[in-house]
Structures are given as C-alpha cells and as structure tokens.
Amino acid sequence: MCKYCKRGEYNLCPHIEFYATPPIDGSFAEYALIQDDFAHTVPEDMSFDAAALLEPLSVGIAAVRKARIGVGDSVLIAGAGPIGAIVAQVARAYGAAAVVVTDPVEQRRNAAVQLGATEACAPGDAALDGRSFTAFFDATGVTAAVVDGIKRVEAGGSAIIIGMGDDDMLLPVAYITSHEVNVTGIFRYNNTWPTAIELVASGKVDLDTLATDHYGLADAEIPLRDKPAPTTFKSMVHPQR
C-alpha cells in the first residue's frame, strides 16, 4: 500500500516483514511459509545450495544494477567474502571487462579469481597505484576500505556501499563532489529473483562453489557460534538432514 511498494521498491517499505529480522523469526525449520507471489520455481537441476544462495546473489544483482555496469566497464571490489565473490561474478555477467578484488586473505583472493575476477590483490597493493574504475563496491564495512575505494572511482562513476560496519564514516567529500561520484547503499533488493535464477541456470554465476560447509538442522548453532575458517564462504544448514 505504501509509495515505495507502488513504485516497485518494496525493499524500502517501512512495514516489510523479512525472515530473521526481528520480530520475524528465521527459517531454521523443516518447513517455512512465504507469500506465493514471492515464491519462485527453480530448475530441477539446480541444487538446494544454489537455490538458497539466490538470496545473497540478489544483493549482488541489486548492487550491480545500482552502478549501471555495462560492457567494457571496470570494477573494484573490496572484500572477497561471499558477497564480494558474488558481485565479481555478476559484474562479469553484466559485461565488466576488468574486475579487481582486494582482500587480506590469500585463499579468498585466489577463490575470487577462480570465480571470475580478472585480478585479486591485497589492500594497498602497488598494483592499484594510479588506477581508476567505473565503479567501486565495498563488501567489508571497513571505513578505510570505503574511503580508499571511493578515491579510485573515475569521474561520474559509482561507489556502492554494501558492507555493514561502522554506523558513521568520514568520507572524502571533496573528491566525491569534484568527481561527481554517485555514492549509495544497498538495502536488500527488489525484483531480482528471475534474474538470479537465470544467471545460475545459464552458468554465468557459480553459487555451488560458495557452499563450503554443511550442517544438519540440529547443528545449526555451530556455524553461528564458531569463527569460520578462511576457506569458509557459506555455511549451509539442511533441514532435511
């Protein structure tokens, strides 16, 4: 009924109900209910892992759409965790020619390249000196990474802040203003699921590789409690186990 829903931005609806967002419980259960217009059929040959990970893929799609990535564009991504790796794949699928990912963990950098990034390096690496990009995506929430990334956006480009970190950041306003950098955030997503399904079904995005750890429903607390290993991307809980 609200103005956001009426213009298709239902993710901004002040009355939205979202799994695992209080007071709405999560879906660690054998069965869960969803409104039928938000239920989408996935291909029979798509794994349950990939189907579940269509949700974070939707975040990546929303971010890349915000940046209006097209053929030949260049992209810088801070963070090679699940979201960073997904954004890298989506950017390539949308036509980006260069996708550079930064992360302090070597295993994650290597994984990002295997999943489609054209290059991966540690934060502050000399390989980034003097380079600018069509768009920057932050998947860390770290202020230093956000500031550095914004300063590497070419004039008229975009900086998309996805990571959840500090509530307040001191940003390079003079650079943003003089280069007309479009800075925005991502709050979930809207109208992404058909695109997400097609990207996976066509092989343009690989989600199964991100499903690195698996647990039964009785062990769901383990990945929530324990610090993940550097090689862990997504911990999957299987209610049918």
Secondary structure, DSSP 4 states (H G I P E B T S, - for coil): --HHHHTT-GGG-TT---TTSTTS----SS-----GGG-----TTS-HHHHHTHHHHHHHHHHHHHHT--TT-EEEEE--SHHHHHHHHHHHHTT-SEEEEE-S-HHHHHHHHHTT-SEEE-TT-GGGTT--EEEEEE-S--HHHHHHHHTTEEEEEEEEE-----S-----HHHHHHTT-EEEE--S-SS-HHHHHHHHHTTSS--GGGEEEEEEGGGTHHHHHSPPPTT--EEEEETT-
